[in-house]
Amino acid sequence: ALTYVSLKHVPVNTAGWGTANQSTTYKNSYAQYALDGKNYSCTHTYTQSDPWWTLDLMTTYSVNRVTITNRRDCCESRIDRAEIRVGNNCSDVSSNPICAVVSSIPAGATYSYSCRGMEGRYVTVNIPGASKILTLCEVGVYVIFPDNLATGKTAIQSTTFGSWFAEQGIDFSPGFTKSSSSCSSTTAQTNPWWRVDLRYIYRVSRVVITNRLDCCPERINGTEIRIGNSLENNGNNNSICAVISSIPAGVSSTYTCNNMEGRYVNLFLPGDSKYLTLCEVEVYGEGPLLKKTLVKMKLKSSSSLSEPEMRAQLLSQSALAKRGISDVTLQWSQPPAAQQEVMWKEDASGECVHKRILWQIEKMLILKSKYYDEYVYIANELENYIFIT
């Protein structure tokens, strides 16, 4: 099992998901070198008027900040007065709004520039003026994603084609540059499916599906989005939110689910010889929902339940544990008021053989399950037998 940290408010670098271009290319200093994660490989234009470098993110994002790493070998002042632009104009990227202007960046340093949520598909760095050279050793474009319930959760699928793992359907990346490392896919099979476990029950308002860009967009046609709490038939018997008629290549389509309640979101494609490929699945809604359930239990122990170790042992042997409900604690809702009856037995000599103290406790207990965030109330007899010899 994998442990995830919530990325709800953590900026994600989306620069590597797009493709780069520049006004001119000096020798082999290609535009994509600004996205390769290596500070020593850099882009480079020829000396020209108004050189520019542009990143196409393939879809519109709300940009939190942009980072630029300057070259370290020489000429660090060439980056001075460069403009960072974010927008959706692809025909004239220099007309997109300015996020920031670079005053200077020391050799080999990385500076961050806040764009305050500017929206755009294209991020451009340009230097206005004549006889300019633009060199970029690394560019980062950071985006804060909304409250996607699928983030950091566990995904599985019926089969896996090569390295197209189920988790890649919820990795943020839409797979526009390399589908095999960013999209999930089953093998060709009958009724393929993919499922994400949200861990808790939510009211799901909408599901967003991103289709693959490189080929075969029609493969997703007819896929059912199902939401519910049952794992019967791998969750594919849960209620249908929507049926995907078609999604164009590289497009993200939104499906309204009208606050359907469920822990599991399934993508199910009925039919023979079908591939189910998903480049991104996003789930939005409210929750988790707190559910109250009345449970009747009879507990018997030969030790005091005031001891934490005994409570843990008791719960590990209970019907709850057998049903897979873990991470549970047992607590008194109020201190127990015990009534005791002392009974004596004597042998022929009149000596005390043993005495038995019978505790009859009839109080309300509360069982708090962190696993489901449920509060389960228990009301019944708790018989605690203590033998003293």
N, C-alpha and C positions, 0 to 999 in steps of 0.2 A: 504494500500500500504506500502511496506517495502522500507526503504532507505538504500542503500548499499554504502560502501566505496570501491573504486577500490583496488583490491588485486594484481595488475599487478606486483608490485615490493616488495610485502610483503612476507617474508618467512612463509611457512605453515608447521606446525608440522605433518609429515606423519607417525610418529612412531606407532600411534594407529591403523593404517590401516593394519599393518602386524601381523605376528605371531613370537613369540620368543621361543628360545630353549637355553639350557646351557649344559655344559659338564657333570655336576652332580648336584643333588638337595639335599640340606641339609634339612631334615625334610619336612616342608610344604612351604619352601621359593622358590616358583615357578618362572620360568623365566618371566612369563607374569606380575608379580608384578612390573616390571620396566616400564610398560606401562599403569598402572591403574590410573595415575594422583594423587596418594597418596604418599607423601614423607615418610610416616611412614611404608609402606609395601615394603619390599625389597627382592631382589633375594639373594641367598646364595648357593655357591657350597661347597662341602666337601673340606678338605685339600687335595691337589693333585698337580701334575705337570702340568703346563701350562693350568690353568682353562680358560674357555671361555664362553661368552654369545653372541648369534647371533640373529639378527632380520632379518626376511625375509619380505621385503616390497612388495613382490609378482610381482613387475615389476621394471624396471630400472628407477632410478631418478638421476638428477643432484643435488648432496647434497651440500647445502650451508654451513651448520654447524651442529655440534652434541653437545648436552648438556648432562652432567652427574651430578646427584645429589648423594652425598655421604651420608652414614649412619650417624646418629647423636648421637647414644647411646654410641658407643665405637669404637675403632680399626680403626680410620679414615685413618691410614697410610697403611692399606691393599691395597688401590687403587693405591698407588704410583707405577709408571712405567707401568701402564696399557697402552696398545696400542689400538687405535681406527682405525679400518680398513674399507674400503669401496671398494666393487668390485662385480664381477659376478661369482666368483668361489664358487660353493656350496659344492664341495667334499672336499676342503681343504681351509676353510675360513681364516685360519691363513696365507695363502699365498697371500691374497688380499693386495693391496697397503695400506700403512699407511697414515692416515689423520693427526694424532697427537699422541703424547705420553704425558700421564698425569704425571706431576711431583709430584703434591700433590693437594688435595682438603680438605679444612677444614671440620670438622664435621658438617653435615646438610647443607652445602653450595652447590650451583649449579654453575658449571663452563661451559663456552661455548668454543668450539674448531672449528676453521674455517677449512672447507674442500675444499674451493675454487672451487666448482662445480665438484668435483670428481663424476664420474658416477658409479652406481652400484645398484644391487638389494639387496645385503646383507651388513648389518652394524654389525661389530663384535667388541666386547671389550674383550681383552685377556691379561693375565698377564704371561709373560714368566718366567720360573724358577720352582724349586722344592718346595714342601710344601707351596703352595700358596692357598689363599681363595679369591674368587671374589664375592663381594657384590655390588649390584647396587640398589639404591632406586628409581631412575627415569632416563629414557633415552629419549631424544628428538632428532628427526632427521628432520631438517628444509630444505625445498625445495622452491626455487623461480620458479614459473611456468612461462611459456612464455605468450605471449600476447593473451590469450584466450578471445575472444570477448563475450563469454557467461557468463563470470565471473561477479557475482553481478547483473545479469539481472533478469527479471521476467519470470517464466515458469508456464504453466498451462497444464492440460491434460483433456481428455474427461471424464474420471471417475477416482476415486482413490480407490485402494484396501487397506483397513486398514490404516496403517500409512505410506504407500509408496507414499509420496507426490511428486508432480512434481518437486519442488525445489531441491530434492535430486539427480536429474539428472545433476545438475550443482554445486554440493557442494565440488568439488575437490576429495572427497573420492570415490574410485572405489568399495567400498562395499565388499571387499574380506573377511572380518571377520564377518560382520553382514549386510546382504543385506537389511533387512527391515528398517534399520536406515540410509542407504546410497544410496539406489536405488529407482527409481520411478517405479510405476506399475499401470496400469489400472485394472479394473475388467474384467472378460470375457465378451466381447461385440462384436457387429458388427462394423467394421472399427474404432478401437481405434486410438487415435492420441495424440501427445505431441507437445508442441510448446514453443519456447523461443522467447521473444521480445527483439531484440538488441537495441531498442529505436531509432536508426538512421539507415540510409541505408548504407550498406557496400558492397564492392566487396569481396565475399567469395571465398577463394582459396581452402579450404579443411575443412572437418568435420571429427572428430574422435569420434567413438562410442566404448564404453567399455561394453561388455556383462557380465551378471551375472556369478559368479563362482560356486555357490552352486548347482544349478540344471537348468534344462529346457533351455539350450542354444539355442535349435532349435526354441523357440518361436519368436525370432527376425527375422527369415527367411522371406524374402519377404517385409520387411519394406522399404518404400520409403522415401528418404530424399528430401524435397521440400524447395525451397527458393524463396521468392518474397515479394511484398509489399501489396498484397491483403489479406483481412480477409474473403473473400467470402468462404463459406463452411469451416469456421474456419481456413482458410489459406491452406486447403488441395487441392486447385485447382492451387496453384502456381507451377512453373516449377520444374521438377524433376532434381536433381543433380545426384542421384545414387539410385540403388535398392540393398539392402543388401541380398546377396544370403545366407550367413551364417557367423557367427562369433563363433569360439570356446569358450568354457567356460573360463571366466576371461581374455580374450584377447581384446586388443584395436586395431580396424581396422580403417584405414584412407581412406577417399573417396575424390577424387579430384573433385572440382566444377568449375574449369576454370573461376574464377572471376565472377560468377553469382552475380547480384546485388539484394539486398533485405534487408528488415528489419526483416522479420520473417523466422525462420528456423523450419520447421515441420518434425516430424517423423510420418508417416502415414502407418498403417498396414491394408490393405484391406482384407476383409473376415469376416466370421461369427465365433462367439465364440473364439475370439482372445484376448490374453493378450499382452500388450505392456510394456515390462520391460526394463529400461535403467539405467545402473549403472554409466555412465558418458557420457556427451555430450560436446565436445569441438568444438569451431568454430574459424577459423583463416582466416584473410583477411586484407584488407586495407580500411581505411575510418576514420570517417564518410565522406560520399560524400556530397558536397555542391551543392544544386540544385537551379537554378534561374528560377523563374516563373513570367510571366507578369500577373498582376491582375488589372482589371478595376473596380474601386469603385467610387461611388458618395456619399460624406459625407455631411450631413447637421447638423448644430449645432446652438443653440441659445446662446452659450457662446464661449469665446475665447479658441481656441485649444492650446494656449501657456501654459495653465494651465495643469499640469500633471494629476490632478484628473479628468479633463474633458476628456482627451485622454483615460484614463483607463476606464471611464464609456462608452465612445463611442465604444471602442473595445469590451467591454463585451456584447454589444448589437448587434455586427456586425455578418455578416454571417460566419466569421472565427470562432467565439466562438460557433456558432451553429453546426459547423462541428467538434468541439472538439479540435481546435487548441488554446492552452492556453499559458500563459507566453509570451505574445507578447507586444512589445513596439512600439509606433508610434513616429517617429522623422522627423524633417525637414531635407532634404538633403541640402537645402540652405534656408536662411531666406526668408519668403514670402514678395513679393512686392505687397501691396494691393492698389487697385483702389477703390475709394469710390464715390458714388453718393448720394447727400443729397436732399431729397424731402420734401417739406413743404405742410402741409394742414392747412387751416385756417377755422374757423367757421364764422358765420355771423358778429360777433363783431370784426373780424380781429385778434383775439388772436390765438396764436399758440396752437393747440391741441396736436400735437405730431410731432416728427420728426423721420424719419426712416433712419438709415445708412445701406446701403447695401454694404457688402464687397464681391467682386468677386475675388477669389483667384485661379489662374491657375498656379500651380507650381508642380514640381516633389517632391513626398514624398518617403520616404523609410520606409518600414515596416520590422523590424528585428524580426524574430521568433526564440527565443532561443530554443524552444521545438524541432524544426526540424533542427536547424542550417541552415535555408534557408534564402536567401535574396530575398524579394519580392518587386518589383518595381511597384509603383502605379503612373499613370499619368492621371489626369482628373480634372474636376472642383471641387473645394471645396467651397460650398456656406455657408457663415457664416452670419446669420442674427442677428443683435443686435438691440433690441428695447429700445428706451430711451423715457420715458414719462415725 
